Amino acid sequence: MKNGMMPYTIPPSEAFDNWLAETGETAPDMASLRAFPDLPPLLSFYDGTPVASADDWERRKAEIKQLLCHYFLGTFPETVPALIELETLAEGEERGAVRRELRLTFDTVNRASFRIELWIPEGEGPFPVFLTQANHRRWALSLLSRGYIVCVYPGADADDQTAAFAEAYPACDWRLIARRAWLASRALDYVLTLPEADGDKVAIAGHSRNGKQSLIAAAFDERIRAVVSGSSGSAGICPYRFVSESTFQESLEFTTRVCPTWFHPRLRWFTGREHYLPIDIHGLLGLIAPRSCLLSVALNDGCESPYAVERSYAAGKEVYAYLGEPDALRMLWRTGGHEISGEDVQKYADWFDRAFARGAADFPERWLYRFDWSRWRSSPAGQASLPASAGGDDASAGKDDRERRRERVRWGLGQAPPGGFERGGRFHGSAFCSEPAHKHLLLRHDEGCPDSVARLSVNFGDSIGGNLYFRRDRTAPAPVVIWLHPYSHATGYFGAYLDQPRVFHFLAEQGCVVLAFDQIGFGGRWEEGERFYERYPNWSRLGKMVRDVQEAVDFLTAEPTFGSMQRQFGVEVPAIDPQRIYCLGYSLGGAIGLHAAALDERIAGVASFSGFTPMRTDTDVKPTGGIRRLWEWHSLQPRLGLYHGRESELPYDYDDLLTLVAPRPCLLVSPLHDREADTADVTACVERVRPAWEQAGANPSLTHVVPNDYNRFTLEQQQQFLHWLRGVDAAAGADKPGK
């Protein structure tokens, strides 16, 4: 069967199908593999046995290497070929250094060779050594100026000379990124024969896919004592468990289909089932430890997730601490996107100097997403967060069922601070508070926008910048869709690596007005999330997200906001129907939308795609990871942690949310193979609350769809939402989107 007998259909991959035909390899038996919702612990063997000695660690390292090669990299040659010929192609002096171009030929059946470029500083050595790839030649010159021997090897897209070695070792199934890393080691074989080279001070660095190979080279060659990996992204430093389609990142499926030569085809079998991978790419950090490693990460880089980097970093820190070098691993946060600057490269050189005792630059540790729940629990906020009663107490006396449910939901969201009404627009017309143009450029808000669709920057609520998307020729009053994004930390609502039109563009073309904005801690608002619980210890990040939606509704329903848009912005904005404001959320956004609709009846309906699994049955033994995802991993609702181990006693659950949404229209889409949800539990929850709609005679009422799919948001699902919305409007007798 195509796609390797996947339980669901994924995009076709000719390379994968060819590999299956050539090798006859069969899909792994997922039932026989352990599920790791979080990263597989590096200090435990795959079977769960903890590492308890130095010998254990050496055996665990061997296991990690074997697993990485089997699932990610492919196999390397068993022996290293000898260097049998050295040819000097050019030599000269340049500004205080000797420059050489050399051809290295190795003892393989085809006498495989490659060229390198080498600079040696004038003066007495030995000098530390720096390796980098052909497209980072300027990096090499920066390190040369700091007194390093620098070697540029042909392991980049612009200059890749690994093909001869692939031909020389046909029995090896190593893939392109791994071959390039291996080539770095062969260049090092020669460099370390130079009397000027200090073999105890060898460094390597690279950016993007070169950052991936730099980590691999350091992991498999212990002569490399320091490494900097810049923006290495998925299968570099970002584990696939946290950069899947549900995060709008470069997913496993995308990489193995669009870049099939990079990593082993076996990875593709784990599309949508990433939690069954016996190892993830964080294993590279375990192999590099305790040597010096700097992870350089840009906060709004569409090629990687800073949250995923932190998850790898935290796992790697455990090994570094175990080996007695906790400070030899650091993250370097950069502002901006995938670009790199000269100052960044100087910081990389500072890191190498620090590693080699040549300098003392400070690299303070900074966490953006780590949440110390135990500290919160012992704080006054945690001590005061007593659970709400499930009913029957004096405080609830005289309140109807819906109000009691709302109280319990509000308890789960924390104690919200005082807030007032803000009409929104352009903050009283002040140009100084408008959304800055550079933010749109950084987050690519204009990319791919159809000519028929206009984008208008707006502000509302607590200084929240968003964008309205609408069809330029829309005349009839339009329904409004509030788009709520998934766990897309770097790019927020806009996302990256999407194979289909962006949902706000698609819906705007169909006649909707779409309001899109970043959630706190995501995209253009990443800094707001960093110290949230220092500022609001009694609240929750999910509570803030829900309030932001409510303030978006304030903005959309305020008068005369839309009547004054033309005066404020000089843009013709279609009239909106304040009775037709809907929330559309995916993943995290699906949960936000359900909470917001439960507490704010101005929201006319809600659609939640892969938005929840019932919490009372979501325990640690579930392959989802349990509700720990909510109270610790993503620090969304700290109060839920009070029920860790006794989840069945939680004061509220999604039953309550759905009951509060009734009888308004509600669309729930729960993929059968969602690794973050128990579909049977979701279905049971929906059936328990369905009478709330039926008793009210709502039509359309509650729609629950369980596709034979995994957790992703496709064009088909966008169309599914539009079809549902048109049905809702038709039932209400309203003008349909698209007319």
Buried (B, 14 or more C-beta within 10 A) or exposed (E): EEBBEBBBEBEEBEBBBEBBEEEEEEBBEEEEBEBBBBBBBBBEBBEEEEBEEEEBBEBBBEBBBBBBBBBBBBBBBEEEBEBEEEEEEEEEEEEEBBBBBBBBBBBBEEEBBBBBBBBBBEEEBBBBBBBBBBBBBEBBBBBBBBBBBBBBBBBBEEBBBBEBBBEBBEEBBBBBBBBBBBBBBBBBBBBEEBEBBBBEBBBBBBBBBBBBBBBBBBBBBEBBBBBBBBBBBBBBBBBBBBBBBBBBBBBBBBBBBBBBEBBBBBBBBBBBBBBBBBBBBBBBBBBBBBBBBBBBBBBBBBBBBBBBBBBBBBBBBBBBBBBEBBEBBBBBBBEBBBEBEEEBBBBBBBBBBBBBEBEEEEBEEEEBBBBEBEEBBEBEBBEEBEBBBEEEEEEBEEEEEBEBBBBBBBBBBBBBEEEEEBBBBBBEEEEEEBBEEEBBEBBBBEEEBBEEBBBBBBBBBEEBBBBBBBBEEBEEBBBBBBBBBBBBBBBBBBBBBBEBBBBBBBBBBBBBBBBBBBBBBBBBBBEBBBEBBEEBBBBBBBBBBBBBBBBBBBBBBBEEBBEBBEEBBEBEBBEBBBEBBBBBBBBBBBBBBBBBBBBBEBBBBBBBBBBBBBBBBBBEEBBBBBBBBBBBBBBBBBBBBBBBEEBEEBBBBBBBBBBBBBBBBBBBBBBBBBBBBBBBBBBEBBEBBBEBBEEEEBEBBBBBEBBEBBBBBBEEBBEBBBEBBBBBBEEBEBBBBBE
